Amino acid sequence: MEEKPAIPAKVVIAPPPPSPPPPPPIAEVDDEIDDLVFTKPGSAKKAPVAPEPIKVAAEPVKVVAEAPRVVAPAVVVHEPVVVQKKVVPAVVRPAERSDDAEEAHRRQAVEARGVARPRRQHTDSIAHGSAYGRGEAQGDVREKADVVGEKADVVGERVDIVRGKPDVDGNSNGNRSDYGDEDGEGKGNSDVIETELNSRYEEIKKGTTFISQLQQMTLTQLQEIAELEKVPEYAGLRKQDLIYRIVKERVRQNGLMFGDGTLEVLPDGFGFLRSAEHSYEPCSDDIYMSPSQIRRFGLRPGAMVAGQIRPPKESERYFALLRVEAINQQDPELLHRKVMFEDLTALHPDKRLLLEDDPQDLSMRLVDLVSPIGKGQRGLIVAPPRTGKTVLLQSMAKSILKNHPECYVIVLLIDERPEEVTDMERTVKGPRCEVVSSTFDEPTSRHVQVAEMVIEKAKRMVEYSIDVVILLDSITRLARAYNNESPGTGKLLSGGMDAGALQKPKRFFGAARNIEEGGSLTILGTALVDTGSRLDEVIFEEFKGTGNMELHLDRRLVDKRVWPAININASGTRKEELLLGEVDLMRNYLLRKALADMNPVEAVERLSQQLKRTKTNAEFMATLGSGGS
């Protein structure tokens, strides 16, 4: 069959511009450019492809081909054609895909830009068979990508609305684009939905879905609520597990929930919000907090965090925090302005904590006279067994809560009897106090964990200029727990005490201080003596000189049933002149001189008789100035 000659291309020469631009730069290309076809006017055959890059002196012109099928786009230039190796004035770039899919040869309009042609486009033309096929395939991919992107943005908007994330300049936290209508109708609908969810969220926060309210209820009350909520199979559950089931059922009905707790950061970087109602013990109703949230706000252990939470998914065990709304009951953004506890300035206590509240409570009146306490005091109560130290701590806690409502009181019971814990919880009550305990039947690791949580929480509160008082019973048992949990340095003191085990209990006790920038941390801890244990004696000797106030209890007074069993001559406060006025200080000196020659039993009996005759210590001190005693 005779081969028909190819139809020559019709050349349309564009008129030259009025002011020709400067010659284009010469671009270096490699030997693999095989899409350029150079022809002369009138030539019937296709010019062979140059084996090497060439240089065309004349400027490229626009070409409109009449042939129905073209193997490769052609470039037609004026006569004469000057060919040189390895350089060309311009490289053909494929034009952008047109919206009209029926236009057959729209990609043959070539624009010379003087930029090297990507080698990937050449392989694309071979894979798709033609420039049209390549453009169509790229268009399909772009359309699919746009559809997927729009769906992802819609899902992102819904998630952000449910989480309550506010939009800032059309974006959510600067990461999500707003794909609403041009007139703002889409964005307006999102704002309406977000407003409705926020209003519903505020109602839920004020309602009974608050998790801390459930934690304060008894097991019987929780079982009644579980019956009303129609919680299945709640019989036989522990209190923590029952709270978990109730909360999960309420979240299923309402969709939103509010929770809070004290942050404990684990070595892996994530944390949990523990509850003071459970003495910060790990339980099923704790709230999980991710490492990214902890890093974002710069949270440290002991911070009180509150916010919106969600129920656990199928593969999860704990509630998860979605949005942080408050840190230490304040705006989360204020946390970055706070100075760390270790960088605050420590001063001597100069503001007094008055313990006198009842004329019949002679123990508190006696403590105010012989060993005054100030905000930021580091006090050590030296007590033999069965001298009433626990009752003394109860009276101190009640007096501080009554006379100083601005203070936050934490009673920490370490290695204590369960009945003593129950009695303390029922005696010391109030919105600004908590009783945290770890009984003697729990492991020493639990003693250490609860002590770390309490001291870290107190430090975070002091950073917010809050006066915190910790009543510890006892520091001796806490040191024993640290000794058992320490890895061991090989250096043992008398009684089996490791030399490095006392560092952490000393750091606990040494955190008490008066802060110049505002706030204070007061720690009053009991130290056991005369127990027959050499280890207890070593611990007392190590802590003996660290405090700035000591209150000694005497066993001889207890044997004679004389209360309070305080050894007046052995008790005292450093820098008491900063707490007492000049007149009270001089009268206190007179009282000390009068009782110095008496034995401890006679001194307490004589002073107790004088205190019973007056209603207040001020009235009693006035009688000293007039020579009444």
JOTAWO-V650054 format. One record per backbone hydrogen bond with DSSP energy under -0.5 kcal/mol. CO is the residue of the C=O (numbers start at 1). NH is the residue of the N-H. If there is no record, write none. Layout:
CO,NH
CO,NH
This chain:
9,11
10,12
10,64
11,13
12,14
18,20
25,27
27,88
30,33
32,34
37,39
37,75
39,77
40,43
53,86
55,57
55,84
63,65
74,76
75,39
76,61
80,82
81,83
82,57
84,55
86,29
88,27
91,113
93,111
99,101
100,103
102,104
103,106
105,108
106,109
108,110
110,112
111,93
111,113
118,121
118,122
119,123
120,124
121,125
122,126
123,127
124,128
125,129
130,134
131,135
132,136
133,137
134,138
135,139
136,140
137,141
138,142
139,143
140,144
141,145
142,146
143,147
144,148
145,149
146,150
147,151
148,152
149,153
150,154
151,155
152,156
153,157
154,158
155,159
156,160
157,161
158,162
159,163
160,164
160,165
161,164
166,173
167,169
168,171
171,168
171,173
172,175
172,176
176,172
177,179
181,184
184,188
185,189
186,190
187,191
188,192
189,193
190,194
191,195
192,196
193,197
194,198
195,199
196,200
197,201
198,202
199,203
200,204
201,205
202,206
203,207
204,207
204,209
207,210
210,213
210,214
211,215
212,216
214,217
218,222
219,223
220,224
221,225
222,226
223,227
224,228
225,229
226,231
227,230
231,234
234,237
238,242
239,243
240,244
241,245
242,246
243,247
244,248
245,249
246,250
247,251
248,252
249,253
250,254
251,255
257,309
258,211
259,307
261,305
262,274
263,302
264,266
264,272
266,269
270,266
271,289
272,264
272,274
273,287
274,262
275,278
275,280
276,279
278,281
283,286
286,319
287,273
288,321
289,271
290,294
291,295
292,296
293,297
294,298
294,299
300,303
303,263
303,305
304,328
305,261
306,325
306,326
307,259
308,322
308,323
309,257
310,320
313,316
319,288
320,310
323,308
323,325
326,306
327,330
330,327
331,334
332,335
333,336
334,337
335,338
340,343
341,344
345,516
347,514
351,375
352,354
353,373
358,361
360,362
361,365
362,366
363,367
364,368
365,369
366,370
367,371
373,353
374,377
377,379
377,523
378,548
378,549
379,525
380,382
380,551
381,383
381,527
382,553
383,529
384,387
388,392
389,393
390,394
391,395
392,396
393,397
394,398
395,399
396,400
397,401
398,402
399,403
400,404
404,407
406,467
407,409
408,469
409,434
410,412
410,471
411,413
411,436
412,414
412,473
413,438
416,440
417,421
418,422
419,423
420,424
421,425
422,426
423,427
424,428
427,429
430,433
432,409
434,411
434,436
436,413
438,415
438,416
439,442
443,446
443,447
444,448
445,449
446,450
447,451
448,452
449,453
450,454
451,455
452,456
453,457
454,458
455,459
456,460
457,461
458,462
459,463
460,464
461,464
461,466
462,465
466,468
466,520
467,408
468,522
469,410
469,471
470,472
470,524
471,412
472,526
473,414
474,478
475,479
476,480
477,481
478,482
479,483
480,484
481,485
482,486
490,492
491,499
493,496
494,497
497,493
498,501
498,502
500,503
501,505
502,506
503,507
504,508
505,509
506,510
507,511
508,511
509,512
513,521
514,347
515,518
519,515
520,468
521,513
522,470
523,379
523,525
524,472
525,381
526,475
526,476
527,383
529,385
532,534
533,537
534,538
535,539
536,540
537,541
538,542
539,543
540,544
543,546
543,547
548,574
549,380
550,572
551,382
552,567
554,558
555,559
556,560
557,562
558,561
561,563
564,566
565,554
566,568
567,571
568,571
572,550
573,576
575,578
576,579
576,580
581,585
582,586
583,587
584,588
585,589
586,590
587,591
588,592
589,593
590,594
591,595
592,596
595,598
599,603
600,604
601,605
602,606
603,607
604,608
605,609
606,610
607,611
608,612
609,613
610,613
611,614
616,620
617,621
618,622
619,623
620,624
621,625
622,626
623,628
624,627
